[in-house]
Amino acid sequence: MIIDKLKTALEFLDGNRHGMRNKVILLTFLAYGMERRKLCALKWENIHFRYRQLEIDKKKYPIPSYLMEMLKKLKEAKAPGKYVFCSSNGEVLSDGAINTILSGIAKADTEDQFYSQLTPANIRRCLAGYLLRHDYPLEKILYLMDIEGYKLGSYISKEEIEKKFWNECKEEDRILCPTGGHPMENFLERLRKPIESQGRKKNDT
């Protein structure tokens, strides 16, 4: 089950060096399908804790409860700095560092290809498809994921849209969130409880 596999990935990250930071990175990808350059550029001034909002280029996005909780813990645990995701010396992470962090998840289970497929691009495509299949409005997908309309085909194919048109989503599977709510709220809530620890080694990722 994908939830269990993602729990394994989060637990693996949490058990390594800079575990909390790396765990929040994966949760942010899962929530927004954010591109690496935008994730690396995130500053604490973009996070409005009081209103549970993320603001980028004057666009505001709701933040899921679990991600908000982890962002608060991350801010409290690290030395003050302007970037959310940075190294020990406060320098902003590079695209390459993000790749290294995510590629390291494959060590969580070397026999399961799922973990090696957790790249920003794959997560972004999967998130778009997940939201579409669960009845989240297309215009809201474009806004949440900051997708230009002409690039839609890079994330959701014409075939997927046509299939969705003819296949109704079951009521219990639909994404129903109040105004200002985040569509991945319930999904991320299911990731809160960690799986049983398997004593994985710490590394320097």
Secondary structure, DSSP 8 states (H G I E B T S, - for coil): -HHHHHHHHHHHHHTSTTHHHHHHHHHHHHHH---HHHHHT-BGGGEETTTTEEEETTEEEE--HHHHHHHHHHHHHS---SBSSB-TTS-B--HHHHHHHHHGGGGG-TT-HHHHT--HHHHHHHHHHHHHHTT--HHHHHHHTT--GGGGGGTS-HHHHHHHHHS---GGGS----TT--TTHHHHHTTSS------------
